[in-house]
């Protein structure tokens, strides 16, 4: 059985780590380089770095901070934000990323998934989806959760995997920052449709939320931000707790 993964996420805006609720009300948290170093030493399995305003501002990702973050860690690094072309993939990979997360860029140009998978391999391409319930449907949102695309998120995920996405990050806007548990209904719906690793994002508030998450088939990792940033949950303690619950963990 493959070990489950615990993944902290750095949402970076103007060179600082920030966090909000339901994708709004962002507040300053920390320096991304210091935080990356901390997570590298604290047992995180991977790290995610999102330049969260790159897409909505129509600019490229800040590579200077990314290079400094990558130089501090020895765990896999996934990077996203403003990824629109193969050149963007190339640039962040050269900065030290192991995987590239594409969201709004794929919505604007779906062919980027297949092109990137062909050039860099499926394992390098992560389809990140910001999803919210609208009129009883799981709806895909773009530009940092600001824009309803009208696209059915589950159909989008199937298309992305068929095109070569090797992993999916499902960000539930409904549970983001609320700390009342992961969006298990949304995650179950996705797990029934695709057969690639799924990273659950949005809603973690306590260790028990991860234990409940990993009882659901098809979920490979739990991603969280604020509970790790504020030291509400220690990653090593979380892993020991999960192992005691029978969840396979790298410790």
ROSE-4610 file (N, C-alpha, C; in Angstrom, 1 decimal, always signed):
// ROSE-4610
residu = [X/X/X/X/X/X/X/X/X/X/X/X/X/X/X/X/X/X/X/X/X/X/X/X/X/X/X/X/X/X/X/X/X/X/X/X/X/X/X/X/X/X/X/X/X/X/X/X/X/X/X/X/X/X/X/X/X/X/X/X/X/X/X/X/X/X/X/X/X/X/X/X/X/X/X/X/X/X/X/X/X/X/X/X/X/X/X/X/X/X/X/X/X/X/X/X/X/X/X/X/X/X/X/X/X/X/X/X/X/X/X/X/X/X/X/X/X/X/X/X/X/X/X/X/X/X/X/X/X/X/X/X/X/X/X/X/X/X/X/X/X/X/X/X/X/X/X/X/X/X/X/X/X/X/X/X/X/X/X/X/X/X/X/X/X/X/X/X/X/X/X/X/X/X/X/X/X/X/X/X/X/X/X/X/X/X/X/X/X/X/X/X/X/X/X/X/X/X/X/X/X/X/X/X/X/X/X/X/X/X/X/X/X/X/X/X/X/X/X/X/X/X/X/X/X/X/X/X/X/X/X/X/X/X/X/X/X/X/X/X/X/X/X/X/X/X/X/X/X/X/X/X/X/X/X/X/X/X/X/X/X/X/X/X/X/X/X/X/X/X/X/X/X/X/X/X/X/X/X/X/X/X/X/X/X/X/X/X/X/X/X/X/X/X/X/X/X/X/X/X/X/X/X/X/X/X/X/X/X/X/X/X/X/X/X/X/X/X/X/X/X/X/X/X/X/X/X/X/X/X/X/X/X/X/X/X/X/X/X/X/X/X/X/X/X/X/X/X/X/X/X/X/X/X/X/X/X/X/X/X/X/X/X/X/X/X/X/X/X/X/X/X/X/X/X/X/X/X/X/X/X/X/X/X/X/X/X/X/X/X/X/X/X/X/X/X/X/X/X/X/X/X/X/X/X/X/X/X/X/X/X/X/X/X/X/X/X/X/X/X/X/X/X/X/X/X/X/X/X/X/X/X/X/X/X/X/X/X/X/X/X/X/X/X/X/X/X/X/X/X/X/X/X/X/X/X/X/X/X/X/X/X/X/X/X/X/X/X/X/X/X/X/X/X/X/X/X/X/X/X/X/X/X/X/X/X/X/X/X/X/X/X/X/X/X/X/X/X/X/X/X/X/X/X/X/X/X/X/X/X/X/X/X/X/X/X/X/X/X/X/X/X/X/X/X/X/X/X/X/X/X/X/X/X/X/X/X/X/X/X/X/X/X/X/X/X/X/X/X/X/X/X/X/X/X/X/X/X/X/X/X/X/X/X/X/X/X/X/X/X/X/X/X/X/X/X/X/X/X/X/X/X/X/X/X/X/X/X/X/X/X/X/X/X/X/X/X/X/X/X/X/X/X/X/X/X/X/X/X/X/X/X/X/X/X/X/X/X/X/X/X/X/X/X/X/X/X/X/X/X/X/X/X/X/X/X/X/X/X/X/X/X/X/X/X/X/X/X/X/X/X/X/X/X/X/X/X/X/X/X/X/X/X/X/X/X/X/X/X/X/X/X/X/X/X/X/X/X/X/X/X/X/X/X/X/X/X/X/X/X/X/X/X/X/X/X/X/X/X/X/X/X/X/X/X/X/X/X/X/X/X/X/X/X/X/X/X/X/X/X/X/X/X/X/X/X/X/X/X/X/X/X/X/X/X/X/X/X/X/X/X/X/X/X/X/X/X/X/X/X/X/X/X]
num = [1/1/1/2/2/2/3/3/3/4/4/4/5/5/5/6/6/6/7/7/7/8/8/8/9/9/9/10/10/10/11/11/11/12/12/12/13/13/13/14/14/14/15/15/15/16/16/16/17/17/17/18/18/18/19/19/19/20/20/20/21/21/21/22/22/22/23/23/23/24/24/24/25/25/25/26/26/26/27/27/27/28/28/28/29/29/29/30/30/30/31/31/31/32/32/32/33/33/33/34/34/34/35/35/35/36/36/36/37/37/37/38/38/38/39/39/39/40/40/40/41/41/41/42/42/42/43/43/43/44/44/44/45/45/45/46/46/46/47/47/47/48/48/48/49/49/49/50/50/50/51/51/51/52/52/52/53/53/53/54/54/54/55/55/55/56/56/56/57/57/57/58/58/58/59/59/59/60/60/60/61/61/61/62/62/62/63/63/63/64/64/64/65/65/65/66/66/66/67/67/67/68/68/68/69/69/69/70/70/70/71/71/71/72/72/72/73/73/73/74/74/74/75/75/75/76/76/76/77/77/77/78/78/78/79/79/79/80/80/80/81/81/81/82/82/82/83/83/83/84/84/84/85/85/85/86/86/86/87/87/87/88/88/88/89/89/89/90/90/90/91/91/91/92/92/92/93/93/93/94/94/94/95/95/95/96/96/96/97/97/97/98/98/98/99/99/99/100/100/100/101/101/101/102/102/102/103/103/103/104/104/104/105/105/105/106/106/106/107/107/107/108/108/108/109/109/109/110/110/110/111/111/111/112/112/112/113/113/113/114/114/114/115/115/115/116/116/116/117/117/117/118/118/118/119/119/119/120/120/120/121/121/121/122/122/122/123/123/123/124/124/124/125/125/125/126/126/126/127/127/127/128/128/128/129/129/129/130/130/130/131/131/131/132/132/132/133/133/133/134/134/134/135/135/135/136/136/136/137/137/137/138/138/138/139/139/139/140/140/140/141/141/141/142/142/142/143/143/143/144/144/144/145/145/145/146/146/146/147/147/147/148/148/148/149/149/149/150/150/150/151/151/151/152/152/152/153/153/153/154/154/154/155/155/155/156/156/156/157/157/157/158/158/158/159/159/159/160/160/160/161/161/161/162/162/162/163/163/163/164/164/164/165/165/165/166/166/166/167/167/167/168/168/168/169/169/169/170/170/170/171/171/171/172/172/172/173/173/173/174/174/174/175/175/175/176/176/176/177/177/177/178/178/178/179/179/179/180/180/180/181/181/181/182/182/182/183/183/183/184/184/184/185/185/185/186/186/186/187/187/187/188/188/188/189/189/189/190/190/190/191/191/191/192/192/192/193/193/193/194/194/194/195/195/195/196/196/196/197/197/197/198/198/198/199/199/199/200/200/200/201/201/201/202/202/202/203/203/203/204/204/204/205/205/205/206/206/206/207/207/207/208/208/208/209/209/209/210/210/210/211/211/211/212/212/212/213/213/213/214/214/214/215/215/215/216/216/216/217/217/217/218/218/218/219/219/219/220/220/220/221/221/221/222/222/222/223/223/223/224/224/224/225/225/225/226/226/226/227/227/227/228/228/228/229/229/229/230/230/230/231/231/231/232/232/232/233/233/233/234/234/234/235/235/235/236/236/236/237/237/237/238/238/238/239/239/239/240/240/240/241/241/241/242/242/242/243/243/243/244/244/244/245/245/245/246/246/246/247/247/247/248/248/248/249/249/249/250/250/250/251/251/251]
x = [+0.8/+0.0/+0.9/+0.6/+1.3/+1.1/+2.1/+2.0/+1.2/+0.4/-0.4/+0.6/+0.3/+1.2/+0.6/+1.4/+1.0/+1.7/+1.0/+1.6/+1.1/+2.1/+1.8/+1.8/+1.0/+0.9/+1.3/+2.2/+2.5/+1.8/+0.8/+0.1/+0.8/+1.5/+2.4/+1.8/+1.7/+1.3/+2.2/+2.7/+3.7/+4.9/+5.3/+6.5/+6.3/+5.1/+4.8/+3.8/+3.9/+2.8/+1.6/+0.4/-0.8/-1.8/-2.9/-4.0/-5.3/-6.4/-7.7/-8.7/-10.0/-11.1/-12.0/-12.4/-13.2/-12.5/-11.2/-10.4/-10.5/-10.9/-11.0/-10.4/-10.3/-9.8/-8.3/-7.4/-6.1/-5.3/-4.6/-3.8/-2.3/-1.4/+0.0/+0.4/+1.2/+1.6/+3.1/+3.9/+5.3/+6.1/+7.4/+8.4/+8.4/+8.2/+8.1/+9.4/+10.5/+11.8/+12.0/+11.7/+11.8/+10.8/+9.6/+8.6/+8.9/+9.5/+9.9/+11.0/+11.9/+13.0/+12.4/+11.4/+10.7/+10.0/+9.3/+8.6/+9.5/+10.6/+11.6/+12.1/+12.3/+12.8/+11.8/+10.5/+9.4/+8.7/+9.2/+8.6/+7.5/+7.4/+6.4/+6.9/+5.9/+6.3/+6.6/+5.9/+6.1/+5.7/+6.0/+5.6/+5.0/+3.9/+3.3/+3.5/+3.9/+4.1/+3.2/+2.2/+1.3/+1.6/+1.8/+1.8/+0.4/-0.4/-1.9/-2.5/-1.7/-2.3/-1.7/-0.8/-0.2/-1.2/-2.2/-3.1/-4.0/-4.6/-5.6/-4.9/-3.6/-2.8/-2.2/-2.3/-1.9/-0.4/+0.4/+1.8/+2.4/+3.8/+4.5/+4.8/+5.0/+5.3/+6.6/+6.7/+7.9/+9.0/+9.9/+10.9/+12.0/+12.3/+13.4/+13.1/+11.8/+11.5/+11.4/+10.9/+10.8/+12.2/+13.2/+14.5/+15.0/+14.8/+15.3/+14.5/+13.2/+12.5/+13.0/+13.2/+13.7/+15.1/+15.9/+17.2/+17.3/+16.2/+16.1/+15.6/+15.0/+14.3/+14.8/+14.5/+15.0/+13.8/+12.6/+11.4/+10.8/+9.9/+9.3/+8.6/+8.7/+8.1/+7.2/+5.9/+5.0/+4.7/+4.8/+4.7/+3.6/+2.8/+1.7/+1.5/+0.7/+0.4/+0.9/+0.0/+0.4/+1.1/+0.8/+1.3/+0.4/+0.8/+0.0/+0.6/+1.9/+2.6/+3.6/+4.1/+5.2/+6.5/+6.7/+7.8/+7.7/+6.4/+6.2/+6.6/+6.2/+6.6/+8.1/+8.8/+10.2/+10.9/+10.4/+11.0/+10.9/+9.8/+9.7/+10.4/+10.5/+11.2/+12.7/+13.2/+14.6/+14.9/+13.9/+14.0/+14.1/+13.8/+13.9/+12.6/+11.5/+10.3/+10.4/+9.7/+9.6/+8.4/+7.3/+6.0/+5.4/+4.6/+4.0/+2.5/+1.9/+0.5/-0.1/-1.1/-1.8/-3.3/-3.8/-5.2/-5.9/-5.8/-6.5/-5.9/-4.5/-3.9/-4.5/-4.8/-5.4/-6.9/-7.6/-8.9/-8.9/-7.9/-7.8/-7.3/-6.4/-5.9/-5.7/-6.8/-6.7/-5.6/-5.1/-4.1/-2.7/-2.6/-1.3/-1.0/-2.1/-1.9/-1.3/-1.8/-1.3/+0.1/+0.4/+1.7/+2.7/+2.4/+3.3/+3.6/+2.5/+2.7/+3.6/+3.5/+4.3/+5.7/+6.0/+7.3/+8.0/+7.3/+7.9/+7.5/+6.4/+5.9/+4.7/+3.8/+2.6/+2.8/+3.9/+4.2/+4.5/+4.8/+5.2/+4.0/+2.9/+1.7/+0.7/+0.4/-0.6/-1.8/-3.0/-4.1/-4.7/-4.7/-5.3/-6.6/-7.6/-9.0/-9.6/-10.1/-10.8/-12.3/-13.0/-14.3/-15.3/-16.5/-17.5/-18.9/-19.8/-21.1/-21.9/-22.5/-23.4/-24.6/-25.7/-27.0/-26.9/-26.4/-26.3/-25.2/-24.4/-23.3/-22.0/-21.0/-19.6/-19.0/-18.8/-18.5/-17.0/-16.3/-14.9/-14.8/-13.9/-13.6/-12.2/-12.1/-10.8/-10.3/-9.0/-8.4/-8.5/-8.0/-7.9/-9.3/-10.2/-11.5/-12.5/-12.1/-12.9/-13.9/-13.7/-14.5/-15.1/-16.5/-17.2/-17.1/-16.5/-16.3/-17.6/-18.5/-19.6/-19.3/-18.1/-17.7/-18.0/-18.5/-18.6/-17.3/-16.9/-15.6/-15.2/-16.2/-15.9/-15.6/-16.3/-16.0/-14.7/-14.4/-13.1/-11.9/-12.1/-11.0/-10.8/-11.9/-11.8/-11.0/-11.4/-10.7/-9.2/-8.9/-7.5/-6.7/-7.2/-6.5/-6.3/-7.3/-7.2/-6.2/-6.0/-5.0/-3.5/-3.4/-2.1/-1.8/-2.7/-2.4/-2.2/-1.1/-0.7/-1.2/-1.8/-2.2/-3.2/-4.2/-5.2/-5.1/-5.1/-5.3/-6.7/-7.6/-9.0/-9.1/-9.2/-9.4/-10.9/-11.5/-12.9/-13.0/-13.5/-13.7/-14.7/-15.7/-16.7/-16.1/-15.0/-14.5/-13.1/-12.6/-11.3/-11.2/-10.3/-10.0/-11.1/-12.1/-13.2/-12.8/-11.9/-11.4/-12.5/-13.5/-14.5/-14.4/-13.2/-13.0/-13.0/-12.4/-12.3/-13.7/-13.8/-15.0/-15.1/-15.6/-15.6/-16.5/-17.7/-18.6/-18.0/-17.4/-16.7/-15.6/-14.8/-13.7/-14.1/-15.2/-15.7/-16.2/-16.8/-17.3/-16.2/-15.1/-13.9/-13.2/-13.1/-12.4/-13.2/-14.5/-15.3/-15.0/-14.4/-14.3/-12.9/-11.9/-10.5/-9.7/-8.6/-7.7/-6.3/-6.1/-4.8/-4.8/-3.6/-3.6/-4.3/-5.1/-5.9/-5.4/-5.1/-4.7/-5.9/-6.3/-7.4/-7.0/-7.6/-7.3/-8.5/-8.4/-9.5/-10.3/-10.1/-11.0/-10.4/-9.1/-8.4/-8.4/-8.9/-8.8/-8.2/-8.1/-7.5/-7.0/-6.3/-5.7/-6.8/-7.9/-9.0/-9.5/-9.4/-9.9/-9.1/-7.8/-6.9/-7.2/-7.5/-7.8/-9.1/-10.1/-11.3/-11.1/-10.3/-10.0/-9.5/-8.5/-7.8/-8.6/-9.8/-10.7/-11.5/-11.3/-12.0/-11.1/-11.6/-10.7/-10.4/-9.2/-8.7/-8.1/-8.1/-7.4/-6.0/-5.1/-3.6/-2.9/-3.4/-2.7/-3.7/-3.3/-4.0/-3.1/-3.7/-2.9/-3.6/-2.8/-3.3/-2.3/-2.8/-2.0/-2.0/-3.1/-3.1/-2.9/-3.4/-3.2/-1.7/-1.0/+0.5/+1.2/+0.8/+1.5/+1.5/+0.3/+0.1/+0.5/+1.0/+1.5/+0.3/-0.9/-2.0/-1.8/-1.3/-1.0/+0.5/+1.2/+2.6/+2.6/+3.3/+3.3/+3.8/+4.9/+5.4/+4.4/+3.8/+2.7/+1.5/+1.2/+0.1/+0.4/+1.6/+1.9/+1.9/+2.4/+2.4/+1.0/+0.1/-1.3/-1.9/-1.7/-2.3/-1.8/-0.5/+0.0/-0.7/-0.9/-1.6/-3.0/-3.6/-5.0/-5.0/-3.8/-3.7/-3.4/-3.1/-2.8/-1.3/-1.0/+0.4/+1.0/+2.1/+2.8/+4.3/+5.0/+6.4/+6.8/+7.5/+7.9/+9.4]
y = [-1.2/+0.0/+1.3/+2.2/+3.4/+4.3/+4.9/+5.8/+7.1/+7.5/+8.8/+9.9/+11.1/+12.2/+13.4/+14.1/+15.3/+16.5/+17.5/+18.5/+19.9/+20.7/+22.1/+22.9/+24.0/+24.8/+26.3/+26.8/+28.2/+29.0/+29.8/+30.7/+32.0/+32.4/+33.6/+34.7/+35.9/+37.1/+38.3/+39.0/+40.1/+39.6/+38.4/+37.9/+37.4/+37.3/+36.9/+35.7/+34.8/+33.8/+34.4/+34.2/+34.7/+33.6/+33.8/+32.9/+33.6/+33.0/+33.6/+32.5/+32.9/+32.0/+32.1/+30.9/+30.9/+31.7/+31.7/+32.4/+33.9/+34.4/+35.9/+36.3/+37.6/+38.1/+37.7/+37.8/+37.3/+38.1/+37.4/+38.1/+37.6/+38.4/+38.1/+37.0/+36.1/+35.0/+34.9/+34.9/+34.7/+34.8/+34.7/+34.7/+33.3/+33.2/+31.9/+31.1/+31.7/+31.0/+30.4/+31.1/+30.6/+29.5/+29.7/+28.7/+27.4/+27.5/+26.3/+25.5/+26.3/+25.6/+24.9/+25.5/+24.9/+23.6/+23.6/+22.4/+21.3/+21.7/+20.7/+19.9/+20.6/+20.0/+19.3/+19.6/+19.1/+17.9/+17.3/+16.0/+16.1/+17.2/+17.3/+16.4/+15.7/+14.8/+15.6/+16.7/+17.5/+18.9/+19.9/+21.3/+21.8/+22.6/+23.3/+24.8/+25.4/+26.9/+27.4/+28.3/+28.9/+30.4/+31.0/+32.5/+32.8/+33.2/+33.1/+34.3/+35.3/+36.4/+36.5/+35.6/+35.7/+35.6/+34.7/+34.5/+35.7/+36.2/+37.3/+38.6/+38.7/+39.9/+39.8/+38.6/+38.4/+38.5/+38.0/+38.1/+36.7/+36.6/+35.4/+35.3/+34.1/+33.8/+34.4/+34.8/+35.4/+34.3/+34.3/+33.2/+33.4/+34.6/+34.9/+34.2/+34.4/+33.8/+32.2/+31.8/+30.3/+29.7/+30.3/+29.8/+29.6/+30.7/+30.6/+29.6/+29.4/+28.3/+26.9/+26.7/+25.4/+25.1/+26.1/+25.9/+25.4/+25.6/+25.3/+24.0/+23.3/+22.1/+20.9/+19.7/+18.4/+17.5/+18.0/+17.3/+17.7/+16.9/+17.3/+18.7/+19.5/+20.8/+21.0/+21.3/+21.6/+23.1/+23.6/+25.1/+25.4/+26.4/+26.9/+28.4/+28.9/+30.4/+31.0/+31.4/+32.1/+31.1/+29.8/+28.9/+28.8/+29.4/+29.5/+28.8/+28.6/+28.1/+27.0/+26.3/+25.4/+26.1/+27.4/+28.1/+28.4/+28.6/+28.7/+27.5/+26.3/+25.0/+25.0/+25.3/+25.2/+26.1/+27.3/+28.3/+27.8/+27.3/+27.0/+25.6/+24.8/+23.5/+23.9/+24.8/+25.2/+26.0/+26.5/+27.1/+26.1/+24.8/+23.8/+23.1/+23.4/+22.7/+21.2/+20.3/+18.9/+18.7/+19.4/+19.2/+20.6/+20.8/+22.1/+21.9/+22.9/+22.9/+23.9/+23.4/+24.3/+24.4/+25.6/+25.8/+26.7/+28.0/+28.9/+28.8/+28.5/+28.4/+27.3/+26.2/+25.1/+25.3/+26.1/+26.5/+27.4/+28.3/+29.2/+28.4/+27.4/+26.6/+25.2/+24.4/+23.0/+22.1/+22.6/+21.8/+21.8/+22.7/+22.8/+21.5/+20.8/+19.6/+18.5/+18.2/+17.2/+17.6/+18.8/+19.3/+19.1/+19.5/+19.4/+18.0/+17.2/+15.7/+15.0/+15.4/+14.8/+15.2/+16.5/+17.0/+16.6/+16.7/+16.5/+15.2/+14.5/+13.3/+13.6/+12.7/+12.8/+13.2/+12.6/+12.8/+14.2/+15.0/+16.4/+17.4/+16.9/+17.8/+17.5/+18.6/+18.5/+19.4/+18.9/+19.7/+20.2/+21.5/+22.0/+22.6/+22.3/+22.7/+23.5/+24.7/+25.4/+25.2/+24.5/+24.1/+24.6/+24.9/+25.4/+24.9/+24.7/+24.3/+25.5/+25.3/+26.3/+25.5/+25.9/+25.3/+23.7/+23.2/+21.7/+21.0/+21.8/+21.3/+21.7/+20.8/+21.1/+21.9/+23.2/+24.1/+24.5/+24.5/+24.9/+26.4/+27.0/+28.4/+28.7/+29.9/+30.3/+31.6/+32.0/+33.2/+33.3/+32.3/+32.3/+32.2/+31.5/+31.3/+32.5/+33.4/+34.6/+34.5/+33.6/+33.5/+32.2/+32.1/+30.9/+30.6/+29.5/+29.1/+28.5/+28.1/+27.4/+25.9/+25.5/+24.1/+23.1/+22.0/+20.9/+20.4/+20.5/+20.2/+18.8/+17.9/+16.5/+16.1/+16.6/+16.4/+17.0/+18.1/+18.8/+17.9/+17.3/+16.4/+15.2/+14.6/+13.4/+13.8/+14.9/+15.4/+15.7/+16.3/+16.6/+15.3/+14.3/+13.0/+12.3/+12.4/+11.8/+12.4/+13.7/+14.5/+14.3/+13.7/+13.5/+14.0/+14.7/+15.1/+13.9/+13.9/+12.8/+12.8/+14.0/+14.2/+15.3/+15.3/+16.4/+16.9/+18.2/+18.9/+19.5/+19.0/+19.5/+20.5/+21.8/+22.8/+23.2/+22.8/+23.2/+24.6/+25.5/+26.9/+26.9/+26.0/+26.0/+25.7/+24.9/+24.6/+25.3/+26.0/+26.7/+27.5/+27.2/+28.0/+28.0/+27.1/+27.1/+26.2/+25.2/+24.3/+23.4/+23.0/+22.1/+20.7/+20.4/+19.2/+19.3/+18.3/+18.3/+18.1/+18.5/+18.4/+17.0/+16.0/+14.6/+14.3/+14.9/+14.7/+15.0/+16.1/+16.6/+15.6/+15.2/+14.3/+12.9/+12.4/+11.1/+11.2/+12.3/+12.4/+12.3/+13.0/+13.0/+11.6/+11.0/+9.7/+8.6/+8.8/+7.9/+8.0/+9.2/+9.5/+9.3/+9.5/+9.4/+8.4/+8.0/+7.0/+7.5/+8.7/+9.3/+9.8/+10.0/+10.5/+11.8/+11.8/+13.0/+13.6/+14.9/+15.7/+16.5/+16.3/+17.0/+18.3/+19.4/+20.8/+21.5/+22.1/+23.0/+22.4/+22.9/+22.5/+21.9/+21.5/+20.8/+21.7/+21.2/+22.0/+21.3/+19.9/+19.2/+17.8/+17.1/+15.8/+14.8/+14.8/+13.9/+14.1/+15.3/+15.6/+14.8/+14.6/+13.8/+12.3/+11.9/+10.5/+10.1/+11.0/+10.8/+10.8/+11.8/+11.9/+10.6/+10.0/+8.8/+7.5/+7.6/+6.4/+6.4/+7.5/+7.5/+7.0/+6.0/+5.5/+6.5/+6.4/+7.2/+8.5/+8.8/+10.1/+9.8/+10.4/+10.1/+11.0/+12.2/+13.2/+14.3/+14.8/+16.0/+17.2/+18.3/+19.5/+20.5/+21.3/+22.3/+23.4/+24.6/+25.7/+26.3/+26.9/+27.7/+26.9/+25.6/+24.9/+24.5/+24.4/+24.1/+25.4/+26.5/+27.8/+28.3/+28.1/+28.7/+27.7/+26.5/+25.5/+24.9/+25.0/+24.3/+22.8/+22.3/+20.9/+20.8/+19.9/+19.6/+18.4/+18.5/+17.5/+16.1/+16.1/+14.8/+14.2/+15.0/+14.5/+14.0/+14.7/+14.3/+12.9/+12.7/+11.5/+10.3/+10.6/+9.5/+9.1/+10.2/+9.9/+9.1/+9.5/+8.8/+7.3/+7.1/+5.8/+4.9/+5.5/+4.8/+4.5/+5.3/+5.0/+4.0/+3.5/+2.5/+3.0/+4.3/+4.9/+4.8/+4.3/+4.1/+5.5/+5.8/+7.1/+6.9/+7.9/+7.9/+8.8/+8.2/+9.0/+9.1]
z = [+0.0/+0.0/+0.0/-0.9/-0.9/+0.3/+0.8/+1.9/+1.5/+2.4/+2.2/+2.4/+1.8/+1.9/+2.6/+3.4/+4.0/+3.4/+2.8/+2.0/+2.5/+3.0/+3.3/+2.0/+2.0/+0.8/+1.2/+0.4/+0.5/-0.5/-0.1/-1.0/-0.9/-2.0/-2.0/-2.8/-2.2/-2.8/-2.4/-3.5/-3.2/-2.4/-2.7/-2.0/-0.6/-0.1/+1.3/+1.3/+2.2/+2.4/+3.0/+2.4/+2.9/+3.1/+3.8/+3.9/+4.1/+3.6/+3.7/+4.0/+3.8/+4.0/+2.8/+2.2/+1.0/-0.1/-0.1/-1.1/-1.0/+0.2/+0.4/+1.7/+1.9/+3.2/+3.5/+2.5/+2.7/+3.8/+4.6/+5.6/+5.6/+5.9/+5.9/+6.9/+6.5/+7.4/+7.7/+6.6/+6.9/+5.6/+5.8/+4.6/+4.0/+2.7/+2.1/+2.2/+2.1/+2.2/+3.6/+4.6/+6.0/+6.2/+5.7/+5.9/+5.1/+3.9/+3.2/+4.0/+4.5/+5.3/+6.5/+7.2/+8.3/+7.9/+6.8/+6.4/+5.9/+5.3/+4.9/+6.1/+7.2/+8.4/+9.3/+9.0/+10.0/+9.5/+8.4/+8.0/+6.9/+6.3/+5.2/+4.0/+3.4/+2.3/+1.0/+0.8/-0.4/+0.0/-0.9/-0.6/-1.9/-1.7/-2.9/-2.7/-3.8/-3.9/-5.0/-4.5/-5.5/-5.4/-6.6/-6.8/-7.1/-6.0/-6.2/-7.0/-7.2/-8.0/-9.4/-9.8/-11.1/-12.2/-12.1/-13.2/-13.3/-12.2/-12.3/-12.7/-12.4/-12.8/-14.1/-14.7/-16.1/-16.2/-15.2/-15.3/-15.0/-15.2/-14.9/-13.4/-13.0/-11.6/-11.2/-9.9/-9.4/-9.2/-10.2/-10.1/-9.1/-8.7/-7.8/-6.4/-5.9/-4.7/-4.8/-5.9/-6.2/-6.1/-6.8/-6.7/-5.3/-4.5/-3.1/-2.3/-2.5/-1.9/-2.3/-3.6/-4.1/-3.5/-3.3/-2.8/-1.4/-0.7/+0.8/+1.1/+0.1/+0.4/-0.4/+0.2/-0.4/-0.6/-0.5/-0.8/-2.1/-2.7/-4.0/-3.9/-4.9/-4.9/-6.1/-5.9/-6.9/-7.0/-8.2/-8.3/-9.3/-8.9/-9.8/-9.7/-10.6/-10.6/-11.9/-12.8/-14.0/-15.0/-15.0/-15.9/-17.1/-18.2/-19.4/-20.7/-20.7/-21.9/-21.5/-22.5/-22.2/-21.7/-22.2/-21.7/-20.2/-19.7/-18.2/-17.5/-18.0/-17.5/-17.4/-18.5/-18.6/-17.5/-17.4/-16.5/-15.1/-14.6/-13.2/-12.9/-13.9/-13.7/-13.6/-14.3/-14.2/-12.9/-12.3/-11.0/-9.9/-10.1/-9.1/-8.8/-9.5/-9.3/-9.8/-9.1/-9.6/-10.4/-10.0/-10.7/-10.9/-12.0/-12.3/-12.3/-11.5/-11.4/-12.3/-13.1/-14.0/-13.7/-13.8/-13.4/-14.5/-14.3/-15.2/-16.6/-16.7/-18.0/-18.8/-18.1/-18.8/-19.3/-18.5/-18.8/-20.1/-20.1/-21.3/-22.5/-22.3/-23.4/-23.0/-23.1/-22.6/-23.3/-24.4/-25.1/-24.4/-23.4/-22.7/-21.9/-21.4/-20.6/-21.4/-22.6/-23.4/-23.9/-24.2/-24.7/-23.6/-22.4/-21.3/-20.9/-20.9/-20.6/-21.6/-22.8/-23.9/-23.7/-23.3/-23.3/-21.9/-20.8/-19.5/-18.8/-19.3/-18.6/-17.8/-17.7/-16.9/-15.5/-14.9/-13.5/-13.2/-14.2/-14.0/-14.0/-14.6/-14.8/-13.8/-13.0/-11.9/-12.4/-12.5/-12.7/-11.4/-11.2/-10.0/-10.3/-9.5/-9.8/-8.6/-8.8/-7.7/-8.0/-7.1/-7.3/-6.2/-6.7/-5.8/-6.3/-5.3/-5.7/-6.2/-7.4/-8.0/-8.6/-8.1/-8.6/-8.6/-7.5/-7.4/-8.2/-8.8/-9.7/-9.1/-9.2/-8.9/-10.0/-9.8/-10.9/-10.8/-11.9/-12.0/-12.0/-11.2/-11.2/-11.6/-12.2/-12.7/-12.0/-12.3/-11.7/-10.2/-9.6/-8.1/-7.5/-8.1/-7.5/-7.7/-8.6/-8.8/-9.9/-10.8/-12.1/-12.3/-12.3/-12.6/-14.1/-14.4/-15.9/-16.5/-15.6/-16.1/-16.5/-16.3/-16.6/-15.5/-15.8/-14.8/-14.4/-13.1/-12.6/-12.8/-12.6/-12.8/-14.2/-15.1/-16.5/-16.9/-16.4/-16.6/-16.2/-15.0/-14.4/-15.3/-15.8/-16.7/-17.9/-18.5/-19.7/-19.4/-18.3/-18.0/-17.8/-17.2/-17.0/-18.3/-19.1/-20.5/-21.3/-21.1/-21.8/-21.3/-20.1/-19.5/-18.2/-17.5/-16.1/-15.2/-14.5/-13.7/-12.3/-11.9/-10.5/-10.5/-9.5/-9.4/-8.0/-7.9/-6.6/-6.7/-5.8/-5.7/-4.6/-4.9/-3.9/-3.8/-2.7/-2.4/-1.9/-2.7/-2.3/-1.1/-1.1/-0.1/+1.3/+1.4/+2.7/+3.0/+2.0/+2.1/+3.4/+4.3/+5.4/+6.5/+6.3/+7.3/+8.5/+8.2/+9.3/+9.9/+9.1/+9.5/+8.8/+8.2/+7.6/+6.1/+5.4/+4.0/+3.3/+2.1/+1.3/+0.8/+1.7/+1.3/+0.2/+0.2/-0.9/-2.2/-2.3/-3.6/-4.0/-3.0/-3.2/-3.6/-3.0/-3.4/-4.9/-5.2/-6.6/-7.6/-7.2/-8.1/-8.2/-7.0/-7.0/-7.8/-7.9/-8.7/-10.2/-10.6/-12.0/-12.6/-11.7/-12.2/-11.4/-12.1/-11.5/-11.3/-11.1/-10.8/-9.3/-8.7/-7.4/-7.2/-6.1/-5.8/-4.5/-4.5/-3.4/-2.9/-1.7/-1.1/-0.5/-0.9/-0.3/+0.1/+1.3/+1.7/+2.8/+4.1/+5.2/+6.4/+6.3/+7.4/+8.6/+9.8/+11.0/+12.2/+12.0/+13.1/+12.6/+13.4/+13.0/+12.6/+13.3/+13.0/+11.5/+11.0/+9.7/+8.6/+8.9/+8.0/+8.1/+9.4/+9.6/+8.8/+8.9/+8.2/+6.7/+6.2/+4.8/+4.2/+4.9/+4.4/+4.6/+5.1/+5.0/+3.7/+2.9/+1.6/+0.5/-0.2/-1.3/-2.4/-2.9/-4.0/-3.6/-2.3/-1.9/-1.4/-2.0/-1.8/-0.9/-0.7/+0.1/+0.6/+1.7/+2.3/+2.3/+1.7/+1.6/+2.6/+3.3/+4.2/+4.3/+4.8/+4.9/+6.4/+6.7/+8.0/+9.2/+9.3/+10.5/+10.7/+9.6/+9.7/+9.9/+9.2/+9.4/+10.8/+11.4/+12.8/+13.9/+13.5/+14.4/+15.2/+14.7/+15.4/+15.3/+14.2/+14.0/+13.6/+14.3/+13.9/+13.0/+11.9/+10.9/+11.4/+12.2/+12.7/+13.7/+14.5/+15.4/+14.6/+13.6/+12.7/+12.1/+11.6/+11.0/+12.0/+13.2/+14.2/+14.6/+14.7/+15.0/+13.9/+12.6/+11.5/+11.4/+11.7/+11.7/+12.8/+13.9/+15.0/+14.6/+13.7/+13.2/+12.0/+11.7/+10.6/+9.3/+9.2/+7.9/+7.6/+6.4/+6.0/+5.8/+6.5/+6.5/+6.5/+5.8/+5.9/+7.1/+8.0/+9.2/+9.3]
